[in-house]
Amino acid sequence: MRVSLTACLIAAIVGVRPTAAQDGVTCGITYGPDGNMINLGACKPQPAQQVHYGAVAISPSTLTVGGSHGEGSRNDAIQKALQNCRRGRAKDCTVPSAGDGCAAVATTANPPGVPGAWGADIGRDRAAAAAAALSQCNLHGKGCAVRVALCGGDDVRWSSPMPLPPGDKPGSVDSRLVGTWSLLRNPGYWLWKIGPNGTYTFYSEAPDGAPTHVGTFAAKDGHYTMHSTNMPGDDAGTYRYQAPGTLVATGKLGTGTWQRVARDPFR
């Protein structure tokens, strides 16, 4: 409905209140409660959302891996991943994937100096990238495990988390321990996901540099064992469950009191 010039002049003369815009509308063309069209002026362009990049790197000769995330450009992500890969003194590091999505690398667990197989791929999310990389590795070798799985938008303040492997040993874990647990590391937290079929993943959301690791886990009658498959490391110790959601675990690093934050560790 058009508003005539005469109507506007009358409104100005008699002091009629201007037609109000729709609630929440601050720019562009809208309509008042009486159906009259109102032009609120051009809308300001919204700032573009910042894109972050990540990359994965690997040394084919040594199977040393490196990664980066949260970088401001693709080139920065590539250079950081290569730098992290070369920390293991590898001289042939290469970058199979870099971008603003998710990528992963899987390798066989060969002793140092023994040639092995590896695979790298991308995915719509971290879990999909890890599964694709594992599939690529299994085409060329046996006993493959995911070594790194990251997304460009991961928080640069700490290591990227790893997806929890599905596992193949049902009944090997005390059912009360299945879930996601947190341990206060002021400031921040450690997160420990324990699966029902004998797997775990650990990652830090604290500025302490603690590395992400994932592997196999077993717990029964107050005793647990865990073995990392993406980095050297094993642990064993005792645990005590306190209802409704407290886990007191004592291992090589001492005693920690963990609080359950979710019953489904795959979320």
C-alpha positions as MATLAB code, in Angstrom:
seq = 'MRVSLTACLIAAIVGVRPTAAQDGVTCGITYGPDGNMINLGACKPQPAQQVHYGAVAISPSTLTVGGSHGEGSRNDAIQKALQNCRRGRAKDCTVPSAGDGCAAVATTANPPGVPGAWGADIGRDRAAAAAAALSQCNLHGKGCAVRVALCGGDDVRWSSPMPLPPGDKPGSVDSRLVGTWSLLRNPGYWLWKIGPNGTYTFYSEAPDGAPTHVGTFAAKDGHYTMHSTNMPGDDAGTYRYQAPGTLVATGKLGTGTWQRVARDPFR';
ca = [
       0.000    0.000    0.000;
       1.500    3.368   -0.994;
       1.396    6.353    1.346;
       0.265    9.510   -0.467;
       2.079   12.830   -0.210;
      -1.104   14.444    1.118;
      -1.346   11.915    3.935;
       2.260   12.592    4.918;
       1.637   16.355    5.004;
      -1.487   15.934    7.110;
       0.405   13.722    9.554;
       3.131   16.330    9.889;
       0.647   19.173   10.443;
      -1.548   17.517   13.061;
       1.317   15.732   14.785;
       0.301   12.166   14.018;
       2.954    9.756   15.290;
       4.949    8.165   12.422;
       4.245    4.525   11.618;
       6.500    2.253   13.679;
       8.699   -0.404   12.050;
       8.421   -4.088   12.866;
      10.129   -5.069   16.098;
      13.802   -5.938   15.609;
      14.046   -4.427   12.114;
      16.595   -1.599   11.937;
      17.356   -1.254    8.226;
      16.009   -1.967    4.759;
      12.364   -2.017    3.690;
       9.743   -3.125    6.223;
       6.078   -2.559    7.059;
       4.393   -0.926   10.011;
       1.434   -2.368   11.949;
      -0.965   -0.492    9.668;
       0.517   -2.103    6.575;
       2.320    0.988    5.326;
       5.797    0.478    3.859;
       8.738    2.044    5.707;
      12.231    2.589    4.302;
      14.778    2.493    7.146;
      17.772    2.989    4.880;
      20.522    0.708    3.646;
      21.769   -2.052    5.900;
      25.443   -2.039    6.873;
      27.398   -4.999    5.469;
      28.109   -7.706    8.032;
      31.791   -8.382    8.733;
      33.015  -11.579    7.091;
      33.477  -14.486    9.477;
      37.159  -15.201    9.991;
      38.323  -18.456    8.436;
      40.997  -20.570   10.120;
      43.193  -23.119    8.415;
      44.888  -26.358    9.349;
      47.262  -28.862    7.747;
      48.674  -32.339    8.312;
      52.232  -33.378    7.476;
      54.064  -36.716    7.417;
      57.510  -38.107    6.762;
      57.048  -41.197    4.548;
      60.435  -42.601    5.600;
      60.019  -42.277    9.383;
      56.216  -41.977    9.718;
      56.718  -38.863   11.856;
      53.587  -36.733   11.735;
      52.850  -33.088   12.390;
      49.810  -30.866   12.279;
      48.577  -27.324   12.647;
      45.221  -25.630   13.225;
      43.728  -22.229   13.931;
      46.096  -20.491   11.484;
      45.171  -17.314    9.628;
      46.173  -18.557    6.163;
      46.669  -21.810    4.296;
      50.372  -21.103    3.857;
      50.838  -20.441    7.579;
      49.096  -23.748    8.326;
      51.392  -25.624    5.911;
      54.565  -24.104    7.325;
      53.516  -24.832   10.937;
      52.640  -28.454   10.122;
      56.012  -28.959    8.401;
      57.788  -27.398   11.369;
      56.037  -29.754   13.782;
      56.829  -32.749   11.577;
      60.524  -31.828   11.384;
      60.826  -31.689   15.158;
      61.336  -35.448   14.962;
      64.403  -34.810   12.751;
      62.578  -36.051    9.683;
      63.954  -34.594    6.448;
      61.265  -35.615    3.959;
      58.112  -34.174    5.545;
      55.304  -33.507    3.088;
      51.810  -32.012    3.415;
      49.063  -34.235    1.952;
      46.228  -31.950    3.039;
      45.720  -28.300    4.040;
      42.611  -26.132    4.209;
      39.777  -24.872    6.383;
      38.122  -28.290    6.814;
      39.131  -31.449    8.699;
      42.009  -33.814    7.867;
      43.703  -36.821    9.426;
      46.733  -39.093    9.088;
      46.974  -42.778   10.011;
      50.122  -44.945   10.058;
      51.267  -48.438   10.935;
      53.028  -48.829   14.271;
      56.423  -49.821   12.850;
      59.616  -49.637   14.955;
      61.966  -46.747   14.104;
      63.817  -47.340   10.859;
      61.388  -49.952    9.585;
      59.401  -48.823    6.512;
      55.666  -48.690    7.067;
      52.395  -47.619    5.515;
      50.388  -44.458    5.963;
      47.232  -42.807    4.723;
      45.822  -39.299    4.808;
      42.410  -37.924    3.899;
      39.838  -35.234    4.564;
      36.244  -35.435    5.834;
      33.144  -33.411    6.627;
      34.148  -33.609   10.299;
      36.945  -34.972   12.483;
      35.535  -38.492   12.782;
      34.940  -38.795    9.031;
      38.471  -37.607    8.246;
      39.949  -40.101   10.729;
      37.933  -42.991    9.312;
      38.963  -42.100    5.747;
      42.664  -41.838    6.653;
      42.512  -45.184    8.476;
      40.901  -46.796    5.440;
      43.648  -45.429    3.172;
      46.366  -46.744    5.487;
      44.786  -50.201    5.729;
      45.024  -50.513    1.939;
      48.808  -50.559    2.246;
      49.570  -52.062    5.642;
      48.279  -53.781    8.769;
      47.768  -52.501   12.273;
      47.087  -48.901   11.245;
      46.101  -46.291   13.818;
      45.079  -42.653   13.511;
      47.924  -40.398   14.583;
      46.370  -36.964   14.159;
      42.869  -35.701   13.294;
      42.305  -31.962   13.217;
      40.045  -29.241   11.848;
      41.119  -25.779   10.752;
      38.832  -24.096   13.263;
      40.195  -25.961   16.311;
      41.239  -23.691   19.173;
      44.878  -22.756   18.627;
      45.491  -22.576   22.384;
      45.663  -26.362   22.752;
      46.070  -29.599   20.807;
      43.240  -30.818   18.593;
      41.119  -33.573   20.154;
      40.940  -37.041   18.587;
      37.734  -38.966   17.844;
      37.040  -41.921   20.104;
      37.689  -45.225   18.264;
      34.686  -47.590   18.261;
      36.678  -50.490   19.772;
      36.151  -54.236   19.452;
      36.281  -55.539   23.039;
      32.842  -55.232   24.613;
      32.778  -56.008   28.313;
      36.405  -54.990   28.883;
      35.454  -51.748   30.651;
      33.586  -51.278   33.917;
      30.274  -49.853   32.669;
      30.284  -47.183   35.390;
      33.375  -45.616   33.780;
      31.915  -45.255   30.284;
      31.424  -41.601   29.371;
      33.269  -38.292   29.232;
      35.148  -37.110   32.315;
      36.779  -33.782   33.163;
      39.587  -32.889   35.534;
      40.100  -29.288   36.611;
      43.487  -27.907   35.560;
      43.193  -24.289   36.658;
      42.747  -22.625   34.283;
      41.000  -25.119   32.006;
      40.256  -28.841   32.015;
      41.552  -32.225   30.906;
      38.963  -34.332   29.065;
      38.988  -38.143   29.141;
      36.535  -40.130   27.032;
      36.156  -43.834   27.833;
      34.290  -46.047   25.372;
      32.293  -49.191   26.132;
      34.391  -51.426   23.845;
      37.885  -50.880   25.195;
      39.058  -47.515   23.833;
      39.793  -44.043   25.160;
      40.830  -40.584   24.038;
      42.432  -37.857   26.120;
      42.845  -34.182   25.298;
      43.492  -30.939   27.118;
      41.521  -27.705   27.099;
      44.062  -25.997   29.332;
      47.148  -23.980   28.336;
      49.531  -26.679   29.582;
      50.742  -28.206   26.309;
      49.449  -31.677   27.235;
      49.390  -33.799   24.039;
      46.269  -35.487   22.739;
      46.417  -39.285   22.812;
      44.094  -42.152   22.017;
      44.255  -45.920   22.373;
      43.003  -49.005   24.180;
      41.572  -49.086   27.692;
      40.481  -51.810   30.097;
      39.055  -51.484   33.611;
      37.717  -54.051   36.059;
      37.555  -54.575   39.822;
      39.282  -51.292   40.658;
      42.250  -51.668   38.277;
      42.773  -50.140   34.836;
      45.300  -50.295   32.001;
      45.646  -48.025   28.979;
      47.881  -48.062   25.908;
      48.307  -45.152   23.517;
      48.260  -45.944   19.799;
      49.180  -42.518   18.417;
      52.232  -41.801   20.601;
      54.509  -43.704   23.004;
      52.840  -44.112   26.354;
      51.202  -46.632   28.679;
      49.582  -46.265   32.051;
      48.111  -48.546   34.684;
      46.690  -47.981   38.104;
      43.679  -48.155   40.361;
      40.317  -46.451   40.332;
      37.404  -45.856   42.658;
      33.955  -44.867   41.418;
      31.817  -42.665   43.636;
      28.161  -42.248   42.693;
      26.640  -40.405   41.033;
      29.538  -39.235   38.853;
      32.996  -39.060   40.421;
      36.007  -41.145   39.382;
      39.150  -41.165   41.498;
      42.007  -42.626   39.443;
      45.612  -43.169   40.529;
      48.266  -43.786   37.869;
      51.788  -42.791   36.922;
      51.007  -39.077   37.205;
      49.427  -39.378   40.636;
      45.802  -39.220   41.767;
      43.117  -37.256   39.988;
      39.460  -36.721   40.823;
      37.424  -36.688   37.613;
      33.822  -35.534   37.216;
      31.448  -37.023   34.633;
      30.220  -34.480   32.075;
      28.443  -36.874   29.689;
      27.352  -40.495   29.690;
      27.750  -40.889   25.932;
      31.490  -40.585   25.093;
      30.824  -40.399   21.346;
      29.120  -37.000   21.561;
];
